[in-house]
């Protein structure tokens, strides 16, 4: 049974940083494509960043490029999202997602990810 567990969310001021983690279990981590999504109240789930299983290809939403960095540690079965220069509009519940088997390209479509974590709240105040 696949489990994804996010951690690292919290309440911060604009300009601060946070690092989210997503610990995976139940399936071979290093063959999965992984992604981060977020959902603000009243809005659809939005792609934030993704990385393919090989780890050589990553993709970011335009709104976070240059501020957020996705990375993975296959030895620890953990996906990370380093978030710098946070803005109030980054406020949302952040979810990690995984799909097997991995592919060459990173998908931004949430429907293509079969496994999801429970989410972690990030609140950025001005």
Secondary structure, DSSP 8 states (H G I E B T S, - for coil): --EEEEE--EEEETT--EEEEEEEESS-GGG-EEEEEEE-TTS--EEEEEE-TTSS-EEE-TTTTTTEEEEEEGGGTEEEEEE-S--GGG-EEEEEEEESS--SS----GGG--EE---EEEEEE-
